[in-house]
Amino acid sequence: MNLKQELLGFCIFSTSRTFVSKVQPGGILRVLPNKEPCASLKALHFPQVAEIGLMEKPSVGDYVESTTQVLPRSWPPREHLMAPAQPLTAPQEKEDEEVGGLLMLERSWRPWPRTRRKVRGCLTCLKRQLFRVGDDWYFLFALGVIMALVSFAMDFTVAKMSNAHMWLYQEVGDYVVLKFLSWTMYPVALSAFSTGFAQSITPHSGGSGIPELKTILTGVMLEEYLAIENFGAKVVGLTCTLACGSTIFLGKVGPFVHLSSMLAAYLGKARTTVSGEYENKSKQNEMLVAGAAVGVATVFGAPISGVLFSIEVVSSHFAVRDYWRGFFSATCGAFMFRLLAVFNSEQATIMALFKTSFKIDLPFDLPETFFFVILGAICGVVSCAYLYCQRWLLGYVRINHLTAKLLATEKPFYSALVALVLASITFPLSLGQFMASRLTMKELLNSLLDNHTWGVLSQNASLTRPLQVDPENLWLEWWDPNLSIFGTLVVFLGMKFWMLILATTMPMPAGYFMPVFVYGAAIGRLVGEVVALLFPEGIWSEGLVSPITPGAYALAGAAAFSGSVTHSLSTALLAFEMTGQIAHILPVILAVLVANAIAQKSQPSFYDGTIIVKKLPYLPRIRSRHIGSYQVTTQEFMKTHFVTLPKDASFQEVLQVITSTEDPEYPVVDSRETSMLLGVIRRSELIQFLQTHDEASLPHKEDGEQPPSRQTLGEVCTFSPVTLQLSPWTSLHQAHNLFELLSLQWAFVTQLGQVVGVVSRSELRKAIEGLANPKPAK
């Protein structure tokens, strides 16, 4: 019998756990209690190191299980391999018998080690070749495809649940009470379940998610906000929210951006694990921005506007080198989302989500641009009123005694109560008949983008409202024999204004972009119908007649109002991608620019307003009109009273600083007299310094060596260098740019190397707020 046959099966070593054990016939892995490592090792037989080896020398009391890796030949030495087995002593045999049989082999000895090594080598080579092309491509592709699948599955489920709601409403007959209960209780139950289910798993599932994502991208880490464990809770909650239909009037853009960011963060961690790289903050932000673009693209099937919208709304600064990540992932997601619709026979081929049929030969004439500018101004003014009222109500429900108590302890009950109010108002046999309440969100937008003039169609005396929604004549839901088309549009705009604001206070997963987009389309439709009424034959210009298309005004109004609410210009491009036509590109962009000019000078955006109300640690933007930001210097708002640690600080000094303050980091100076900045030290390192140098538990050394408790801070700990320092004459504008670009949390102010102050985000925020709201002169 050769050495290989003799040693094979006696002892197995593991790379994950270094426990030394002896394998007996029959597969029992018996534990060997090691008193001395070398003696116990000599008492064991080792297999050939070429097939089974050891990563590191086992320590006393360790076990060894099974391994599937080829390990280095450097240890154990050959003399240990060839040493004869020594018999165990009586105590060792007794202890061996006591612990024997405790551990079973999970799997028997694997055959063909050389073949397995070759397969692993091939896989490693394949991984190297694939990653040479670029590891980002695979994870970005997976991000787009997975989110497209989730979006399509969610839309499919919501469509089935909405059809079930309408079927129930029709099947109860002509009993008004039963119709009312079927119309109201369905969204009430779904909204209560959505809130309760999502909040029971994670408190971060409510609302849009974009304000928190904006805060994270500025460098502030919100705990567990991007945890993948919350993914399922948000998906289920959002599905129930969307199934409530137009009664609640909420969308899915914001939550989908949050979901996509969760998945992007998870895939980013998987990428670093697979590639073996260290986690990089900038890499994580790149994946989050790409995730935000995928979230928008997989909702509307619009990759280009998805990337631009994520840059405008989510990122304060954007690196151009990351452009391709967002476009590649968003294109994969949008293409897969539209492809799934074709596979499900919803469409014959890949086309726009809201297909329109506007004229392209002469869509508009030059005099008509004046009315589009007027439309943009109207959208800007209405958006200012909407943003102010929404921010006020969102803050009021948090301070009101009754609503604050409900939001703190009974969130599902609050959501159910609000849903009952909204559903009662939209009941089709009451006020809902003047608001097209039977239409879904998609049907509402399709009807508003209709290229026919409703004022002309409503003059037909033989019109009757169908018992069920007619997909070919959706505009009939806006017609009422007792009220004109203008009346129904005015009722819709007036009621939905405060209903949408009230719905934003519900603590459940919900998006607010799509309702705002539809609301803007209704404003544009009303303006378009008025212009068509004023010019029934069209606008004459240079011998040509340009007929009025109210649907084009609805498209411009949707882009202008949503753009002014979110303070973005990419909504114009989003409107074109959603409808598949760019015939009205000039008037739509004009309307968006005018609306943004009015809104940005008057109110913060919807997401910035939510950040203000929630008091998230986000730096406000310095508006361009604030020229004073260049005149305010750091020495005017820096904090001059702060704690410093000299490098020769003793145990008692460090202990006093730790117990009296809660700062995460402390500046280390040469001495308290000179205050020359040497570096910073983290609070966790100071705590470790105290734990390892507790003078109460350390005996005094007699050999003259200094005990650890008498060692100073500089003798034990190392300081991190301060790579960025501000000057007392650094302007507020420059400090704000540095904090945003580098995601700083604080910065020291030094003068000739001497630390004279510190600036954190709170001081910077107060300075910006003071600039926006200056105190009156005495």
N, C-alpha and C positions, 0 to 999 in steps of 0.2 A: 504494500500500500504506500503510495507516494505521499508527499507532504500535503498536497492539495486535497486528496481524498481523506486524509486523516483529520485535517482541521475543519473541513467544510461541515457546517451545521453545529459546531460547538458553541460558537459565540458570535453575536451580531452587534454591530455598533451603529448608533443613530447620529445623524447630523443635527436633528432638531432637539433631542434630549440626550444628554451624555450620562445615562445611567448604565452601570456595569452589571450585567446579569449573565447567568449561565443557562444555555439552552439544553434541556434534557431530551432524550428520545420521546416521541409522542407529541412534541410541540409545546411542552410546558416551559415557560420562561421563568426560571427560578432566580430569586433575588440573592445576590451575594453581598452581605454586609461587609463593607470595606473598612478596615481599621487603618491600614496603611496602603496607600495607592500602589506603590511599587511591589509590595509583597503580593497583593491581590492580583496584580497584573501578571506576575510571574506564575501564579497558580492557574492562570487561564490559558487555553489554547486560542490562537488568533487565526482567522482565515487569511488567505493571501491578501495583502494590502492593495494589490492591483484590482481586485474585484470588490472587496469590502474593506474599507479603511476607516480612519478616524480623523475628524476635523481638528479636534483639540484633545489634549490629554484629560481624561476624566478625573474628577475630584472625588474626595472621600464621600461615600454614601450615594454615588450616582448609579443610575440604571442605564442599560443599553437595550433598545428595541431593534427595529429593522431599518434598513436603509436601501435606497435605490440609486445612490449616487456614487460615482467614482471619486475617491478621496485621495489626498496626497500620500505619498509613500514615506514622508519624512518621519512619521511617528506611527506606531511604536518602533523602537530600534529592532534590528534583526536578532540581537541577542535575546531580546524578550520573546521574539517569535520562536526561536529555537530552544529556549530554556525548557528543561523538563518540568512537567507538572509536579508541584509539591502537594503532598496530602494536607488537607485542612485539619486543623486542630479540633479537639473535642468541642470546645465552646463554639467554634465557628460552624461545625457540623450541626450542633444543636440549634444555633440561631438560624442556620440555613433551613433546617427542617421546619422551624416555626413560621418563617415567612415564605416558604416554598409554595408554589401553586397560586400565588396571589395575582399573577399577571399572565394572561393568555396571549399567544401570538394571534394578531388580527388576521394575518394571512400567512400562508406557508411560504417557504423559501422560493423566490421567483427564479424560474429557469432562464436560460439564454441571456446572461448578463452582457455579453459582447454585442448581441443584436440590439438590446435595449440601449446600450451606450451609443451605438451608431444612429438609432432613431432619434435619441435626444440631441445628438450632434447635428443631425439634419434639420431638426426643428429650430435649433439655435441659429444655424446658418440662414434658414428661411426667415426667421425673425429679424436677423441683422440686415438681410437684403430688403425686406419690406420697410424697415425703419429707415433705411438709407434713402428711400423715396420721400419719406416724410411721415412721421407718426401722427401728425395732426390731422391728416386727411382722413384716416380711418375713423377716428373718434368724432370728427365733425360730421362725417357722413352718417355715422350711427346716431348722432344727436338729431339730425334732420329727419331721418327715416322714423325713428322711434316717436318723435313728437308728432309727425304726420299721422302715424297709426293711432296715437292717442286722440288726436283731434278728430279724425274721421270716425273712430268708434264712439266718441262723445256725441258728435252730431247725429250719428245714426240712432243712438239710444235716446237722445233728446227728442228726435222726430217721432219715435215710437211712443214715448210718454206723452208728448203733446197731442198726438192723434188719439190716444186713449182718453185724454181729458175732453177733447171735443166730442168723441163718441159718447162718453158718459153724459155730457151736457145735452146731446141730441136725444139720447135714449130715455131720459126721464119724462119725456112728453111735454105737455103744455102746462104742467103744474109750476107756477112761478116760484113757489117756495123751494121745491126740489131743484129747479134750475139754479136758483140763487145759491143753494147749499153746494150743489155740484160745481158751480163756477168758483166759489170762494174757498171751500174747504180743501180743495185739491192743492192750490198754491200755498195755503196756510200750512198744511201738513208737510209739504215738501220743503218750505223755507225753514220750518222748525227743525225738521230732521237734518237739513243741510247745516244749520248752525250748530245743533247739538252734536252731531257726529264729528264735524271738523274740529270744533273747539274741544271736544273730549280727548282728541289725540294730540293736537298742538294748538297753542293760542295764537300762532302766527298764520293761521289759515284764513282768517277773515280779511275782507277788503280786497284791494287790487293787488298789492305786492310790489308795484313799481316804486312807490316812495321809499320803502325799505331797501330795495335794490339800488336805488340812487345813493342812499346813505352808505351802503357797503362798498360801492365803487369809489367813494371818496376816501376810503381807508379805515372806516369804522366797522368793526366786526360785530354783527348782531348774532348772539348765541343761538344755535340750532335753527336759524332761519332758512338755511340752505340744506338742511339735513334731508337725505333721500328718504328717511323713514316717514316724512310728512307728505310725500308725493301722493300716496294713495288716498289720504284724507282729503287733500285738496281736489283730487280728481272726482271723488264721490260727491263731495259737497258742491263743486261747481256744476256737475251734471244735474243735481237736484235743483240748483238755482236756475239754470237755463230751462229746465222743464216747467218752471212756473209760467213761462211764456211772457207775453207783453203786458200781463197784469202787473208784474213787478218791474218790467222794463230795465233789465240788466243784461250785460254782455259777458264776454269771456276773454277779451284781449289781455287785460292786466293779469288775471290769474294764470293765463297761459304763459305769459312772460315769466312769472314766478316759477311755474312748473318747469319750463325749459331751463331756467337758471339753476334749479335744483339738479336736474339731470346733467347740465353742463359742469357743475361743480363736482358731481360724482364721477363723471367721465374724466375730468381733469385729474382727479386723484388716482383713478385707474391708469391713466396715461403715465403719471410719474412712477407708479408701481411697476408697470410693465417695462418702461424704458430705463428704470433704475436711476432716474434723476431726482434731485432734491426739489421739494415743493417751492415754487417761486410765486410770489405775490402777483407779479406782473402777468405771469402765465395764467393764473387763476382769473384775473380781471379780463384777459383776452377771451377766455372761454365764457365768462359771464356775459360779455357784450355780444358774442356770437349767439349765446343762448337767448338773449333778448330779441335779436333779429329773427331767430327761428320761431320764437313765440308769436310774433306778428305775422310772419310769412305763412305759418301753418294754419292760421285762422282765416286769412283772406286769400291765400294763394298768391301773395304779392311779395316776391323776394327783394326787389330793388327798394321799394318804399319801406319794407320791413327793416332793412339795414339802416336806411337813413333815419327812420323813426326812432330806432333804438339808440342811434348816435345822438339825436337831438334831445330826446326825452330822458334817457338813462345816463349818458356820459357827460360829464362836465368838460373833459378833454379826451381826445381820441387820437390814437397813433395811426397814421395812414398805413403803416406796415401791416396792421391787423385787418385791413379792408377785405382781403381775399378770404379770410376765415369766415367773416360774416356772410359774404356773398355766396361762398361755396356751400356752407351749411344751410343757409336760407333757401338757396336754389334747390338743393336736395329735398328739403322739407316741403317746399311749395309744389315741386313737381310730383312728389309721391302723394301729396294730399289731393291734387287734382286727378292723378292717375287712378287713385282708389275710387273716385266718383265715377270714372268711366267703367271700371271693373264692376261696380255696383249697378250699372245701367242707369245711373242718374242723368248722364249726359252722353251724347254720341261720341264726342271727342273732347280733348282738353280745350276749355274755353274759359272766359272770364266768369267770376262768381256771380256778378249781377250784370248780365248782358243787356245792353241798351241798343236802340235802333235810331239814334239821332241822324239827322241829315249831315252829310259830309261835303256836299258840293258847295253849299253856301250856309254854313251853320249859324253865322251871325254877321252883322255888318258893324262898321265902325261906330255909328251913333249908339248902338246897343251896349257898348262897353260902359257907357255912363251908368246904366242901370245896374250892371254888375258891380261897379264901384259903390253905388248906393247900397246894394245888397251886402257887400263886405262891411260897410260902416254899420249897418243895422246888426249884423252878426257880431261885430266887435262890441257894440253897446250892450246887446243882450248877454253876451258872454261875461262882460264885467259884472252885470247884475247877478248872473248865475253863480260866478265864482265867489262873490261877496256873500251871497245868501247861503251857499253851500258851506263855506268855511265857518260862518256864524252859527249855523244850525249844528254842524258837526262838533263845534266847541260847546254849544249850549247843552246838548244832550249829555255831555260829560260832566257838567257842573250842576245841572238840575237835580234836585234831590231824588225825585221819583225815577227819572230815566237813568240816572247814574247808578242807582241801586239795582235796577233791572239789568243794566249792562254789566254790572259786577257779579251778580248772582244768578240771574235768570235770562241769559242771552237768548235761548230758544223761544222763551215766552215773548220777549221783546220783538224778535223777528216775526213771530206768528201774529202779534198784534198789529205791526206795521203792514204785513201782508194782507190781513183782513181789511184794513182801511183801504189799501190800494185796490184790492180785488173787488170790494163793494162798489167803488167808484167806477170801475171799468165794466161793471155788469152790463151785458148787451141790451137788456130790456130797460135800462135806466139811462144814466148819463153816458154809458159806454157806446150807445148807438151813434153818438156824435163824435166819437174818437177812434173809429175803426178798430175797436178793441178785439174783434174776432181774428184779426190778422196777426201772424207771428212777426218777429223782428225782421226776418228776411222778406216776408211778403209786404211789410210796411215800406221797406226801402224800394222794393221792386215797383210798388204802386206809385210811390212818389217820383220815381225816375221815368214814369210813363211819358212818351213823347207827344201824346194827344193832349188837347186843351180840354180840361174838365168843364170849364164854363160853357163851352159849345156843346159838349156831349150831354150835359145836364138839362139842356133845353128841350130834349125829347120828352114829349108828354106821356109816352107809354112806358116809361121806366118804372121798374119795380125792384125792390131789394130782394135778392134770392134768400131762401131759407138757409142755405149753406153757402160758404165762401166759394165763389166762382174763380178758379185760377186764371181764366182767360179775361175776366173783367174785374180785376181787383179794385179798380177805382170806384165801383159801385158801393164799396164799404164806406166810402167818404161821402156818398150822396144820401141825402135825407129829404123826403118830400116837404117837411116843415122848416127846413133850414137850407140855405144855399151852400155851395162848395166853400165859399169864403167863410161862412159861419162855422162849418165843421173844422176847418183848418185853424180858425181862431180859438175855438174851444179846445182843440187838441193841444195847441201851443200853450194856452193859458193853464190848463190842468196839468199837463205833463211837466211844466216848469217846476212846480213845487212838489209834484209826485216823484220826479227824478231826484230832487234834492233830498226828500225824505227817505228814498230808497238807499241813498249812499250812507245812511247811518246804520243800516242793518249789518250786524257783525257776522257775515257769512261770506264765503268765497264768491266774488262777483267782480265783473269788469264794468267800467263806466265809459269806455270810448265809443262803443257801438251805439248806445242810447243817445249820446251827444251827437254822433254822426247822423242818426235818423232825425233827431230834433232839428239839426241844421238843415237837413233836406226839406223838412216841413216848412221852415222859414223861407227857404228858396222857392219852394212850390207856391207859397202864398204870394211872394213878390212876382213870380213868373205869371201867375194867373191874373194879377192886377195889371201887369204890363200888357198881357194879351187882351185884357178888357179895354185898356186904353187905346191899343192899336190892333183892332180886330183883323185888319187886312195886312198887317205887318208894317215894317218900317221902310219907307222909301228913301233911297239914297242913290243919287246919280243914275236915275232911271231904272234901278233894280229894286225889287221887293224882297225883303228878308223876313219871312214869317217868324213869329215868336214861338219858341219851344220852351214851355214851362219846365220840362224835365231837365233842361240844361241849367236853369236857375236852381233847381233842386240839387243838382250835382255841385254847383258852385257854392251853394249855401251849406251843404254838408261838409265840404272841404274847409270853408272859411270858418264856420262855427267850431268844428272840432279842432282846427288849427289854432284858433284864438284861445280855446279852453286849455289846450296842452302847450301853447306857445311853441308851435312847430310849423314848419313850412312843407314838410314831407307829406302832409295830408293831401296836398294837391296831387302829387304823384300817386298816392294810394288810391285816390278817387279814379284816376285814369286806369290803373291796373285792375281795379275791381270791376270797372265797367267795360274795359277793353277798347275804349275810344279816347282819342286825344284831340278831337275836332275843336273843343272849346278850351284848349290849353291856355291861351292868353287871357280870356276873361276870368277863368277859374283862379289863375295865379294872381291876377290883380285883386280879386276879392279876398284871397287868403292874405296877401300883403297888407291890405287896408285893415282887415280885421285884426291881424297880429299887431299892427302899429298902435291900434287903440287899446287892445287888451294888455300888451306888455308894459305900457306906460301907466296903467291904472291898477292892475291886480296881479298878484303872483299866479303862476299856473295852477292847475288843479292838483298836481302832484306836489308842488312846493307848498301849497296851502295845507294839504294833508300832513306834510312834514312839520309845518308850523304848529298845527293843532296837536299832533301826537308828540311834539317836542323831541323829535329825533335829532341826534347830534350831527346835523348837516349844516355846512357853511352856506349862508345865503349868497346870492350872486350880487356883485357890485354892478349896478346899472351904469350904462355908458354916460348918462347925463350927470353922474356924481363926479364932477371934476375935483371935488375936495378930497377924494381918496388919494390923490397924488400929493396933497399938502399935509395930510395927517401922517405923523411919523410914529415909529414903534415906541419911542419913549413916552408918548402920550397915553398909551393904553396898556403897556406891559405891566406885569405884576412884579413889584419890587420886593415884597415880603415873601420869601420862600426859604426853604430849608436847604442848607448845604452841609456836606460832610468833608472834613479835612482828611487828607490821606493818612494821618497819624491818629485817627479817631479810635478810641478805646472801646472796650466791650460795653461799658455803661453808656457811652455817648450814642452808640448805634442802637442800643436797647431803648433809649429815651426817644430817639427819632422814630423808630418803628412803632412804638406804642402811642405816640402823639399825633402822627400823620398817617394818611392813607395813599400817598402818592405811589404810582407804579415804578418810578425811577427817580433817582436823586443825583444831583451834580456833585462831583468830587473835586475839591479845590486843593491847591498846594497848602494853604493854611487859611485860617479865618481872617488873618490880618491882610494878606495879599489878595485872596479870593481869585487866584489865577486858575482858570478852568483846566482840569486835567482829563476829565472824562465823565462818564455816567456809570452808575451801577444799579442793577435792578433790585426791586424789593425782595424778590425770591432769593437772590444771592445773599442779601443781608440776613434774611431769616435763616438760611443755611449756615451763615457765619455764626449766628447766635446759637444755633443748635449744636454745632460741632465745637463750640468754645464756651460751653456753660461752665463758669468758674465754680459753681456750687458743687458740681459733680466731679471736678478734676482735682486729684491730690497734688500737693506742692512738690515739685521735683527738687531733690537734694543735690544733684550733680551740677548745679549752677545753671542748667539750661533753662531758658525762659519758658514758663508754662504757656499753653495755647491761650489761656484766658487773658494773659498780659500782652499778647501779640496785638499789634495795631492792624487797622483795616488794610493799609497798603502792603503789609507784609504777607497777608494771607490771600486777599482777593485781587483779581485783575479787573481793570476798568475798561469799558468800551469807549473808543474814541468818539468825539463829537465831530462829525464830518461837515455839518451845516450849522452855521451861527449867523444870527442877525445882528445888524448894527443898530444903535439907537436912532440913527437917521434913515433907516429903511422905511420907505413909505408903506402905507396901508395897502395900496394896490399891489406892490411888489410882494409883500408878505402873504397876501391872499393868493396870488398866483403860485407862490412856492408851496403853500399848504395844499392847494388843489393838485398841482402837478406831481408832487412827491408824496401825497397822502400822509402828510405830517400830522402828528397829534400834538406836538409841542416843539418849541425851538427856544434855545437860550440866546439872550442878548448879551453880547460882550463888547467891551471897549478896551482896546489895547491888551487883549487877552484876559481881562478881568471881567468876570460874570457880574452883570448889573441888573439883570431881570430875566424873566421867562414869559413867553407868550404861548398860550394854549388856544385850543379852538373856542373855548368859552370867551376869552378876552377878545379874540378876533371877531366873534359873532356880535358881541356887545358893541364893538367899535363900528361895525358895519350898520347895525341897527341905529346907533346914534347918528351915523351919517345920513341915514334915510329919514330919521325923525329927529331933527336937531332940537335941542332945548331952546325955548324962547329966551331972548336976551333980557337981562334984568335992567 
